[in-house]
Structures are given as structure tokens and as C-alpha cells.
Amino acid sequence: MKYSKYNSIIKISDTHYIFYNAFSDKFIILKNVAYNDININDPDILIIKNPILYEQLIKINGIVDNELDETKLVHDLIKKTDNDDTVFYLHLNPTVDCNFRCWYCYENHIKGSRMSNEVLKSVKELIKNTINDQSNLQTFILSFFGGEPIMYFNLIAKPLIDYVYALCISLRIKVCIHFTSNGYLLNESIINYFKDKDVCFQITLDGAKKDHDKTRYSRNGHGSYEKIIKNIKKLVRIGVSVILRINYTSKNVSDVNEILQDLDDIESNYRDRIHIDFQRVWQDMDPTVNNDINDIIYGHIKHFLVSGYKVSFHKIMDSVRNSCYADKKNHALINYNGDVFNCTARDFTSKKRSGILLLDGRIKWEDNSFERRMSAKFSKRICQNCRISPLCGGGCSQRALESHLDDNCIYSYNDDDINRIILDRFEFMFLDYKSN
């Protein structure tokens, strides 16, 4: 037997250590004596010296068979997850225009841009082809992105949703609808349309009211916070799930808990429909203040969990078992003009596209982009030997593709960074466990 290469041991006090295996995603708390037993002895001696600890390590993959190819285990897990042909993910940009102009947005908004009837028809053909050609298909996920996808709702999103439901219901294929929206343009008619459908929204708040309204305001200068909060409450009360993404910065992070007060009148039986997702605005990253901000965020996480909400945090890595939709074989993003992309984190200029949607609903991938993307993830030697590769998987396929010429970590992680990732995971899981 041997110790797994995905083990980490981190000192957390004068008398205790954390033992973590990234493949099983399991922790053991060690006292000094147990730590010394592992540190001094190989597994064949440990089984004699401390058989109870030996069995615990076996259960969490901390000790594995000598012949086990652990790199292949991660490869196989990635392939199983990303090549799943029972689900198809289709992202659509009805427009890349938006009713807001947030300072941190990476997109080039094109005023008046809108999916034409010709592209709309081709999208319908793509949907029909996918449903007819993929015999193992069980779930079709139709997601609207942008720009602001609620713009032109009745002309684009609504007819496509109706079309997908009409095709899938008779074949007993599950339909899931998703919108990444700022939530401001929702009205009673649109919200009522979602009743009795499997719909999820991701809606962003830029901190509490006073901070949010400095970033997101209407053309007449009025803040948008109160209207968005009201729309979130209306959505969850008719059965729609909401991922409430809280964009935080070093300037707005302290007051984020005020959002919890503004959600206070949501009945307890609706709160499990709201998933709080803490995401730091990337332009605000400052490693000199990261630890202080993390402490504040963990305080907020605790309060939201205790109040009955689900919570996630961008620092809690899980890119293998819950990989991004852009890593999936069964995924495409169609821009309003028919350009095809893999990733939503783009500015959607034609020179960055991966392919084009043809009139008959087929996708023509350009420059072998599809094959290159699917082979890029977990392709670097440094990733295959990293102790958290079962969490990271070498990063997303898009970033792996863009950095394929070097063998460096795409995130530039060192040992201290990796330890911090593990400790963040431990702290978050501990908070989640205590709240339940």
C-alpha cells in the first residue's frame, strides 16, 4: 500500500493537524501522536503501529493500493462528468445590449443588437436536431445569457421556451430553463409565465442597497436595488429558484449582511429556493487584504446559512465533479448573430468565436476548436501531479486551452495557496455542517 498523492497535512494548532484527501474530499483531524505515526511510518508499518488510524485513512483514500493509477482516476472522473450525453446545455444570447452599464462588465454592449428571425429559426433547428439525434438525452437545459436576456423576452426567449417544451414533453425529456439576468426588467406578466415551469434565475446584487445603487441605476438615475429585491421575492413565491449572486469588493463587503435584512420577510418555506453565491469582483483582487475579507465573508456565510439559505463561495473549488457547463461535450453558446462560443466569460466578438450556426441548425466548429477544447483540460504534467487536482482538474477548459504552450499552473498556485484552498474548504464545510 502507499499514501495517496492527493493527501495534504496542514497544521492548525500546536496540537492538531488536518489530514485531507482531495479525491474523496474527506478530512480527518489528527493529534500530534497520529501525525507523527503518519509522518514517520509507511503504510505497511502504520497498520501495525496504529491500525485504527490505518483503517480511517483507507476509508478516505488516504492510503491506496500500490498499483493504483491515481492520475487515471481523475482523468476518468473528468471524462465521465464532461462527456455525459444524458444532458444538453444550450446557452443563447438574445442580445448583447443591456439596460445597465456596470463598471466591471467585460462585455462590449451593442445597442439595439437582437437575434434575427433567421438565427431564431436556426436555433430551433439546432434544438430539434439535438433532441432527435441524441438517443440518451434525458434533460435539455436552455439558458439565456447576454447582455440582458429579458430584453425582447416575448420575441425571442418565450417562443424558444415554448418550442423546447413542445418537443420534449412527448418524449419525456426534462426541460430546465435558466436566465442570467439583472432582474430589473421582470414584470408580472413575465413572472407569471414561469409558473409551473422548471426555471432558475441567477440575479446579481452589487452589495447592499447603498453600494448596489451606485453601480446599477436606471437612465433617470434611480437605483435598482428595491425593484430587484421585490422581483426576487415574487419569483421564489411562484416556485422559481434564484441564485442570488452577491458581487463583493473590499469597499462593499462589510455591509453585505444588510441584504439578509431586506430578505427577512421571505417565508421560511421559500428560502431553500434561494442560493446565495458570494463572488468577488475580479478587478478588485488584492492579495494584501484577502485574509481580512475572507474572515468577513465567512461571517456573512454563517448568518445566511443560519437563516435557512443555501450558500456557495467562489473560493470553494469543485471543478471536476461539478465542472462548468463550458467544459461539457454537450454544450454550445449561440450569440444573437449566429456566432458560436464555448464560454460565457467572453466579449463575444466574432474573432473570438469557436464556430458558426448554420441555417440547418448544425454547428460548424472552426480551427478544430471543439476537439482542442475537449483535450485541453487536465493535460499538463504539473496538474496531474498536483495534490488538489481532483478538485481543480487543471482549471477550466477555456483557460487550459489558452495556456497550452506552457506547463505552469494557470492560476500560479504555490504550496501556501493550495493549503489556503484546503483550509477554506474545511472552514466552509464546517460552517455548513453546523448550520444543519
N, C-alpha and C positions, 0 to 999 in steps of 0.2 A: 504494500500500500504506500501511498505518497500523499503529501499535503497538496491540496489544490492550488493552482497558480492564481486562482481568483480569491484567495484569502487576504484579509488585511487584519492587522492587530494594531489598535490605537490606544495609547494611554490616556485615560480620562481623569485619573486622580492618583494620589500617591499609592493607593492600594488596589485600584481596579483598572481593567483594560476592556475594550470592546473587541471581540472577535467577530468578523463579518465575512460571509461568503457571498460574492456578488451573483453567482449563478442561481443559488437557492433563494437569495435575498433574505437571509436569516442572520440574526445576531445572537451571540452568547456573551454574557457578562462574565469576565474572568477575574478572580482574585490573583494576587501575586504568585501564590504557590502553583496554581493552574497554568498561569502564563509561563512560569519557569519550566514546568513539565513539557510544555509545547516547544519552548524555545531551545531546550537542551536536547530533547529526545526526538528521534524519528518515530513514525507511527508504529513500527514493529516493536519498539521498546515501550512506547506510551501505552499500548494495550495491556502491558504487564504492570507498569508503574501506576497508571491511573485509568482503569478500564471504564469507569463511568464517564469521564471526560472523552475518552476514545469513542464511545458509543454516541455521545452527543455530537461530536464532530462528524461522524459517519452520517448521522441523520440530516445534517445541513450541508452535505457535500464538502465539508472542510477536509475530509480525508477520502480519497478516491483510489480506485484500482490503478496499479502501475501502468497498465496497458491502455487506460482510458485516454482518448484523444479529446482533450477539453476544448481545443480550438474548433474541432469539428462539431462539438455540441452546440457552440454558439452559432457557427455557420448554419447548422441545420435548423436552429430555432429562428434565425433571421429569415431563412428561406420559407419555413412553414408559415411565419407571420406575414411576410411581404408578398408571397405568391398565392395567398388564399384566393381561390377562384369562386368562393361562395358569396362574395360581396363585391359590388362595383361602386366606386366613388366617382361621381361626376360633379366637378365644380364649374360654375358658369359665372361669367361677369356680364350681367345685362348692360352695364355701363361702367366706365371708369371715372365718371363725373361724381361729385359728392356735394351735399348741401353744407358741409363744413370744410374748413381748411386748417387742420390741426398741424401745429408747428413741427411735429416729429414724423409726420406721414412720409413714407418713402416713395409713394406713387406720384406719377405725373398725371394729374387730373385733366381730362379733356372735356371741356364744357360742351354739352349737347350730344356727347357720344351715346349711342344706343344700338343695341343689337337689331340688325335689319330683319325684315321678314324672310329674306333668303337664308341668312345664317340661322334664324329660328327654325326654319324648315329642315335645314341640315342637322341641327341638334336633335330634332325629333327623329330623324332617320338614324342618327347615332344611337339614340336610346332604343329604338326598335331593333336595330341590328344587334346590339349588346344583349338584349333580352332573348332574342331568337337564337343567337349563336352560342351563348354560354349556358350549357346544359346543367351545370352545377350551381347556377345562380340562385341564391336564397334571399338576398337583401340588396335593394338598389337604394343608394344614398345620393340624393340630389341636393347639392349645396349651392347657395347663391352668395357670391362674393362681390368685390368691386374695387373702387367706387362704393356708392351706397346702393345696394340691390333693391331697396324698397322703391327707389325711383323707377317709374314706368312699370310698377307692380302688375297692373291689370293688363298691360300689353305683352309682358314677357314672362314673369315668374308664374303668375296664375295659370295661363294656358299650358305651360310646361308641367306644372304640378298636376293639373287635371289630366294631361296626356299620360304621364307616368302612372298615375293611379288606374286609369282606364286599361292600360296594357298589363299591369302587374296583378291586379286583383283576381282576375280569372285564372291566372297561373299560380296563385298563392305565393307570390313573391312579395316579401315585406318591403314597404316603402318608408324611408326616413327622409324628412325634409330638414334642411339646416340653412340658417341665414347668419352671416356675419354682418351685423348692422350696427349703426349708432343708435337705433331705436327711436329716433326723433320723429320720423315721418309716419310711424304707425298710427292708424286711426281705428275707430270702432268697426268699420266695415272689413278692414283687412284682418284685424284681430279675430273677429267672429268667424271669418273664413277658415281659420286654423282649427276651429273647434272640431273634435273627433278625428283629427289627423295626428300622425306621429311627427311632431315638429319640435325643433330645438333652435333657440337663438343664442348667438354669442353677442353680447352687448357690452360696450366698454364705458366705464366711468374713469375720468381723469382725476381721481382723488375725490375728496368730499366736495360739497356744493361750491364753496368759495373758490377752490382751486379749479374744479371742473369748468365752471362758468367762465374762467379766464381763458380757457383753451377752446371750448365748444360753445359758440354762441351763434344765434341766427343773424341774418343780414341786417336786421334792425338793431342788433346789439344786445338783444335779450338773451339771458342764459338759458341753457337747455336742460339743466340737471333735473329740475322738478318734473318736467314733462316726461323725461326718460324714466325716472323712478315710477311715475304713475303707470306708464306703459308696461314696465316690468311686472308690476303687481297685477295688471289686467291679464297679461299673458299667463302667469302661473295659475291664476284663478280659473282659467278655462282649460287647464291641462297641459299647457306648453311648458317645456323645460327651458331654463335660461342659464347659460354660462355667463356669469357676471364677471367680466374681466376688469380688474382694478389695475390700471396703469399707475405705478407709483414712481416717484422720484425722491431725491434727497430733500426736496423742498416741500412736497405734499404728504410724505409718508406719515408724519406724526399725527395728522388729523383724520386718517383713513377710517378710524373707528366711528366717526360721525355717520358714516354710511349705514352702519348697523342700526343706529338710532332711527334713521329715515326709513328703514325696512321693518321697524318694530311692530307695525300694525298688520303684518302678514301673518295669517293664522298658522299655527304650528303644523297643521296637516298639509300645508302647501310648501313648507320650507325645504323639504327634500327635493323639490323641483328646481331649486336654485343652487348652482355650483359656483362658489366663489373661487376665482382664479387670479392669484397675485402675479403680476408680470411687471418687471422693471423696464422703464423706457430705456432703450439701448443707448441713446445718446447721452444718458445721464450716468453711465457706468463710471465709478470712481473707486478703484481698489483701496484707497486710503480710508474710506468711510464704510466699506462693505459690511464689516462685522457689526458696527453700531446699527446700521439699517436692518441687518438680519435680525438682531435682537428685537427691534421694534416690530418687524413683520411677524415674528413668532408670537409676540403678544397679541397682535391682531388676529392671527390664525386661531389662537386659543379661544378668543372671545366669539368668533364666528362659529367655531365647532360647538362650543357650549350652547350657543343659541339655536342649534339644530340645522345648520347649513353644512353641506359638503364643501370641502376646501382642497385646492391644489396650489402648488407653489412651483414656479419655474425652475428653482434650484433643485427640485427633487427629480432626478434624472430617471427616465424609464423608456429609453428609445429603442429597445429591442422588442419586448413583449407588447408594448403599446406604441409602436412606431407611427410616425407621421403619415398621413394619407399620401403625401407626395412620394413616399418610399414604396408604395404599393404598385405591384404589377398592374392591377385593375384600377387605374386612376388616370384621369385626364382633366385638365382645366381648359375650357374654351373661352377665349376672350370675346368681347362683343363683335369683333371684326372677323372672327373665324380662326385667328391665330391660336395655336395650342401650346400650353405650358405644362410643366410638371409641378411647379412650386407656386404658392400664392404670395410668397415674400419676394415679389419682383415689381419692377415698374412697368411691365407689360409693353415694352417697346418691341416692334417686330423683329429687330435684330437679335433679340434675346429669346425668341420663340424656339420651341423644340420641334414644332411641326405645324401642319395646317389641316383644318377640317375641310374635306371635300364635299361636293354637292350631294353625293350619295350617302353621306354620313360616315364615311371611312376616314380614319386619321392617317395622314401621310407624315411619318416621322422623318425628320431631316438630319443628315450628318450622323446617322446611327445613334441618335440621341437616346432612344429608348434602351437599346442594348447597353450603351455606355453607362447610363444611369443605373440600370439593374445590377451591373457588375462592380460598381464603384464602392458600394457600402462594405465596410469591414475588409477592404482589400490591402490595407497597409500592414506591414510586419509589426510596426510599433503598436498598432491597435490590437492585433491578435495576441500579443504578449502582455497587454495592459491588465492590471488586476480588476478594473471595473468594466472591462469590455462587455460582459453580459448585461450591463446597464446602458452603456453608451453605443455599442455596436459600431464604433468608428465615426459616429456623428451621422447627420442626415445625408442621404444620397446626393443631394444637390451640392453641399459643401465638399463632400468627398470627391465628387466629380471635378469641381473647380480647383481642387488642390492635389490632383492625381500625380503631378510631376515631382512631388517631394514625399519623403517618408516621415515627416514630422506630424505630431498631433495637431489636428486642425484647430483645436482650442488652446494649444500651447500649455497644457496642464503639466505641472510638476507634482512631486510626491505630496507636498503640502496642499495643493489644490485638490488632489484625489482624496486625501484624508478629510478635507473640509466637506467634500461632496458626501462622503460616507457619514460624517457626523451630522450634516444637515438632514440626511435621510433618517438617521436614528432619532433625531430630535422630533422631526415631523411625525414619524410613525408612533413615537411615544405619546405625543400630543393627541393624535387621532385615537390611539388605544384608550387613553384616559377619558376622552370625551364620550366613548361608547361603553 
